[in-house]
Amino acid sequence: MASPKAKGAVIPDRRVVAEPGRVVDICAGPGGMDMGSKILGLPPMVGVELDADAVATGKAAGFERVHCDMHALAPARHRGVHGVVITPPCPGFSKAGLGLGRKDMQTILDAVTCFGAGCGCEWPDLAMRTLDARSKLVVEAARWVLTAPNLRWFLCEQVPEVMPVWEDISAEAYAAGWEYVNVVQLSAADYGLPSKRVRTFVYGRRYDSPRVSVWDAGVNGADLPRHTMASVLDLPAGTRVWTRGDRKTSGGNAFSVDGPSWCLTGSTRSWKVGAPDGRELTASEAGLLNGFPADYPWQGSRTKQFLQIADVVNPVIAAVALGVATNTPWVEPVRRYLERLYPNPVAPCAPEPPAAEVSPFDQLDLFAALGVAA
């Protein structure tokens, strides 16, 4: 991709955090995308994160972290960086919050168009134009895609409500000469996770079209085994989980562990298992529901650990999304990871492919490479 023409693209006092040939992971958090990358056997990424506890978790898990604000970076100065992953915070857009980000949608779309036009103003007052100051964070995706000079691929993730922004970035990327851009929506439970979560991704390849698809394990991951909260946490069938104690809510207050758990949020730390006054989930159990090994080294207070688990991209979906963005086959690595993480599926696995088609990569070697206990 040619160097950006935006006159404000290169700002001298902004940081460069990665050398040529590396991949930058913006809002890297505690390591969801890093785990997905390791599942696929991809090179380590340079993770950028502002939250100190998430940085500590990522480092404890063996991943590279730069502790800084994403606004401190200069995409246009990252020459030779081949890929970028951007997973900005979602509270302003999520249905669980006040939804101020959704009310900022037109302002955000205008900012994306501004980057696409190459005006170079970089919208320094964007936070003052929005109802939720966090709304501007999704615009960072456009800044990287449209001003980083040598990207070969990009991948961005958010809640479904941000799809119009991803579609707008897709249009601007096509106009800037990207060969292939796509927007997809992935549900964690469809890909073998014992918890519900739907996220929307936009990914692009600069010079070619991908040969790998999100449907390579069948439509909605039909060829992968399924798991329930009961099978993963070894809970008795029929057990219920209360999310708000004895309080009555219009949307319901309890669910059965015989299926995937409800979407994990920061308030999952107060869920009660078995009764309104039952025991609480541990961070290890919550992380396991979201696709992390039981011994993953979550750092910080209990509240901060559960916030990290709620916000992170789960490793399996990360591997699927990274697979299509980087043209890396993901089905068998993901299948092996799921088999080691959740040994008791509730639905039979798809028939194994012929031996010649099975990767020789051993399951134990995979977990050794991840640095976690088998």
NORTA-V227236 format. One record per pair of residues at least 4 apart in sequence whose ideal C-beta (glycine too) atoms are under 6 Angstrom apart, sorted by the first residue. I is the first residue (numbers start at 0). J is the second residue. Records with the same first field share a line. If there is no record, write none. Layout:
# NORTA-V227236
I=J + J
This chain:
# NORTA-V227236
0=205
2=148
3=8 + 75 + 146
4=117
5=117 + 119
6=119
7=119 + 121
8=75 + 146
9=75
10=73
13=72 + 73
14=71 + 72
15=76 + 77
16=45 + 65
17=21 + 23 + 45 + 80
19=79
21=45 + 80
22=44 + 82
23=45 + 80 + 83
24=32 + 44 + 46 + 84
25=47 + 69 + 85
26=86 + 87
27=46 + 47 + 48
28=48 + 53 + 311
29=53 + 56 + 57 + 307 + 311
30=34 + 57 + 60 + 62
31=311 + 312 + 313 + 314 + 317
32=84 + 312 + 317
33=62
34=314
35=314 + 317 + 318 + 321
36=41 + 44 + 321
37=369
38=318 + 332 + 336
39=318 + 321 + 327 + 332
43=63
45=63
46=57 + 62 + 63 + 64
47=65
48=53 + 54 + 64
49=68
52=298 + 299 + 303
53=307
54=64 + 66
55=298
56=297 + 298
57=62 + 64
58=64
59=296 + 298
60=296
61=370
67=71
69=139
74=142 + 143 + 146 + 147
75=146
77=147
78=148 + 149
79=149
81=151
82=152
83=143 + 153
84=154
85=140 + 155
86=156 + 312
87=136 + 137
88=133
89=93 + 157 + 158
90=96
91=99 + 100 + 131 + 133 + 134
92=100 + 101 + 158 + 160 + 161
93=158
99=130 + 131
100=131 + 134
101=160
102=130
103=107 + 129 + 130 + 134
106=128 + 129
107=134 + 164
108=167
110=122 + 125 + 138
111=141 + 167 + 168
113=118
114=141 + 145
115=171
125=135
126=132 + 135
129=134
137=161 + 164
140=155 + 168
141=145 + 168
142=146
143=147
144=153 + 168 + 172
145=175
151=205
152=204 + 324 + 325
153=203
154=202 + 320 + 324
155=201
156=198 + 200 + 312
157=161 + 199
159=197 + 199
162=199
165=182 + 201
166=182
168=201
169=180 + 182 + 201
172=177 + 180 + 203
173=177 + 180
177=203 + 205
178=204 + 206 + 207
179=204 + 208
180=203
182=201
183=200 + 213
184=199
185=198 + 316
186=197
187=192 + 196 + 313 + 316
188=192 + 195 + 259
189=219 + 220
190=220 + 223 + 315
191=223 + 224 + 337
192=290 + 315
193=226 + 227 + 228 + 231 + 259 + 288
194=259 + 260 + 263 + 288 + 289
195=259 + 262
196=262
200=320
202=324
204=209
209=323 + 326
210=326
211=322 + 323 + 326 + 328
213=319 + 323
214=218
215=330
216=220 + 222 + 223 + 330
217=221 + 222
222=349
224=344 + 346 + 348
225=345 + 346
226=230 + 231 + 341 + 344
227=257 + 258 + 345
228=232 + 256 + 260
229=234 + 236 + 256 + 257
230=343 + 345
231=341
232=284
234=238 + 256
236=257
238=256 + 273
239=253 + 255
240=254 + 270 + 272
241=253 + 271 + 275
242=252 + 270
243=252
244=275
245=275
248=252
254=261
260=288
263=267 + 285 + 289 + 308 + 309
264=309
265=305 + 306 + 309
267=285 + 305
268=301 + 305
270=280
271=275 + 277
272=277 + 278
273=277
280=284 + 285
282=297 + 304
283=293
285=308
286=291 + 295 + 308
287=293
289=308 + 313
290=313 + 314 + 315
291=295
292=371
294=372
297=304
299=303 + 304
307=311
312=317
315=333
317=321
318=329 + 333
319=329
321=325
322=327 + 329
329=333
331=358
335=362 + 365
337=341
339=362 + 366
352=356 + 357
363=373
366=371 + 373
